[in-house]
Amino acid sequence: MTGLKSHAQLLLALAVVLLLPLCMQSGSLATEVLIYSLAVLGCNLLLGFTGLLSFGQGIFFGLGSYAVGILLTRTGLPMPLALLAAMVVGALGATLVGWFAIRQRGTYFVMLTLAFAQMFYFLAYSLPELTGGDNGLLDVPRPPLSVAGMELMSLATPWQFYAFVAVCFMAVFWLLLRVTNSVFGRTLLAIRDNEARAMAVGYNVRLFKLSAFAISGAVTALAGAFLAMMTGIAPLSSIEYHSSEMILVMTVIGGTGNLFASVLGAAFYVLFADWLSTLWPRWLMLLGFLLIAVSLFMQKGLWGLGVRIWLALRRRPAGSEPAATKEGSA
């Protein structure tokens, strides 16, 4: 279970996608689970596979929201092309942030990404004619999926939009599985475990880190674009550092170094927050207690807890056989 195969992770992700409509009444909430799962996948590629603790994920998330909002409201670009353009913008933004940040390590790397998050936030705040400023970019449309003027699928209802996001999510999940299981992905793991040795072997560590940043930025920007289309607004809050914190929290809760753990972390956070917010307005304090518990007792997140339970269940029958044999001999 610790080294779960790619096809098993893909089947688990597909199971989540198929079970959400059966277990939930709100199509928007189910879509939100997949949207933040995408954002956490991008963060996990940096943190879990490359060892980079980035507080700049909100930058890419917000860039995706603004890019798709501007393109859909002010140009006649088809929706699929607008989503691709948002991913390109996210990748370029991540490349810019990563180009500066990877030159530092540890605390200085974290501080640089945090500084960039603040800089992009105030830049978006200072350009109201482009981003809407404090009010955000309003009236982001959700046009139907069409190719060459032919409508293939309407996205008017929440469940129709969920189906579209689910297909895109599975495609991205599969692609990231291919990336992490390739030579490129194994090299990222080598850099995470021992950067000095990877550099001594001859790998261009900076290039690999920069590539991981670009992929992470593209995936996170796609998540931000989907959220803007779902809610009809690209808010200023999507690009502030609190978004980065939220994505990092989801990543830690689910567990790092495993792609399906990203789905677990996002689903748990979104559904748990939705449930707690109906019980108590100060639900974030309870979330703080949960993070303390994860830090103390579940360092590998929900995925690590599942692995421990699975291993305990597998050992239990083997441990009970000697006792039964001893009783029979007596």
Disulfide bonds with the S-S distance in Angstrom:
none
